[in-house]
């Protein structure tokens, strides 16, 4: 069926994205993976080309464009060239950090940080996860106590995407141990903050160019002017921004799944075995047909989710359903695509092999599949009326 998500403006934007990726990303992505580091300069060039941070207002150097379909185009085109570390870093900016800054900052904070984001000169990170607190945000132990015009932060964060590269980090900390869920707040910790140190750049099995780090706060001095939003509302802020984060995971999962399936169909057409192409074998055709059907059906939910988000109607339940189902489909489809490649699929020179390890984290970050099901299940049995 004809896809109706995009307009002519989105397709024109797609050409802009393709040209940027062809020139600035595709020639370098393998070297970035070997270096375990993305050249920072590419983000300034990406911002200038309008590849991300479109939502920022014109007064701060942005385009004031909130239509998520432009973000979908970037997901699809980066998936097409298998530049997943780059896309994850862009998604971290667009789908996580930037929306905290857009939604929760006062005018003075906007003037301080948004122009740098719009120019690609500031890279952000979001620090929630700790060694003993992952999906259970109420288990956060990093603390912040008021000291005159400052806050004193102590604690540790781990698995923080872009933690090494980040110029500023949105940190969740406990500010009142007696207040339960109302005892957490968010702070913007800047790179030169006294008492803030970065630990190891963690060695992951996938997404090698996308840096992931440990962060440490030892009597870190954060000015009160860096409090994000209101004191005590940290957990509600985190929860209210999860639908956008999970839509971002869903978008990447869908785009990569479609791209790898298409590459696998092409491979099977060209690969000769038993006197003909692999696609001459009924089993191979059935495998490809089954995967295509699943991807096409999921496309309808993804597109509907994008429309719902644009309309301000994407609920946490909607986002959780898309996040777990599409990321699990991605894991299953890419595994089957690798199998159809045979030994070549296990080689990093083939996109399917790199995608196999790069996308494994999709069912974990942004909330595990199990947590997504728990969210949906609790809503099902919650009292109505």
Phi, psi and omega in degrees: 000148181292132178278133185244015184294322191256154173252179178299327178296320179292323180289326174295320177297323179303320179295322176297315180296315180301317181295318178298313181296321179298322185273320192251343186241308186303319181290345189244347191298325179289323176294321176301318178297319179293323180281346187057042184193134175264132177302120184300329183301336182292334181285324174295319178292324178294316179297319179297326180278356179080028182279335176207175180064026179294336186288340183296140183296155182299329181293344178249011176098006180262190182252356181056038181248113185257000182296116184291346180297331176293322176296322178298320179301316179297318177302313184293321184283325175290327175294324182299326178259006176060041178261067192283328177295318178297315182295323179296320179293318177297318180297322177302320179288308187286319189263348181236278193300313186301324183285334171293319181288324178291320189273330193246349183278151171274179185299320181295319179293320177301317180295328181286321193247326187293321178300322178294323175294316182297330180272352183078012180274338178250127173250134183248164175218158178242122186246095174251310191292138177234166178306328180247013182213107178248265180293332180272090184294336179291350178273005179301129181253342176305129187243156175221127177238143182287136177219087183064239181271008182234167169240142180252114183260137174221135178151190185217141174238154179217164183058038184269110180296133184063023181296330178281317185283334193299138173272334174214149184232127172277114188248130173268129183219154177275123182249348177209098183298341183268355189261005179062228182291346178265014183255022182236148180220166179246141180227148172263114179257120182271160191301326184267017181296125176301132180091357177260124179227147175263138177267221183291146162277112191289145183263101185267164176280342179221179181046054187296327183283342181272108187288138179229136194218165165265144177233143183231140178233114181237097187050043179292131185263109182245122181296148179302334179292352177260005170294131184260115184074211183262147176298138176088357182252018183301313181294313175302322178297315180298315182294322183289339181263356181294324179302319178295317179300316183287328172297322177298318177296317179299316181299313179296318181298315180296313184297317181292319180300313178299315183295316182290324176298315180298320177294326180288321175301314179298317179298315182293329175294322186273332185286126181263135177200142178056039175083010179194189177286157175301328180289352173285345181271128185300320181301318180295316179299318180296319178299312180296321180293318180296317179295317180299319180298314179298318181295317180296321180291319177297325178307321181298320180289319179298312181297321178295323178295321178296314177299319180296319179296315180301328181272001182073026186241005180284115183273162174303327179290314177304313183293322179294319179298312179296318184298310185287319187289316184287323178291325176291322175298317178303312180300316183290316183293315182294326175298317180290324177295319177300318179300320180291337176281348183064216182300329180296330180295339182273358181266137182291346178287347177260138183302323184296325179293317178292319180296328181301316180274327182294329186261359182298330183288348186300329179275003183247302185284160185075009184108121183294163176305319182296320178292322177300316179294324178295319177300314181294317181296318179298323179293324181297323185260002180292146177301143179251151174080000000 
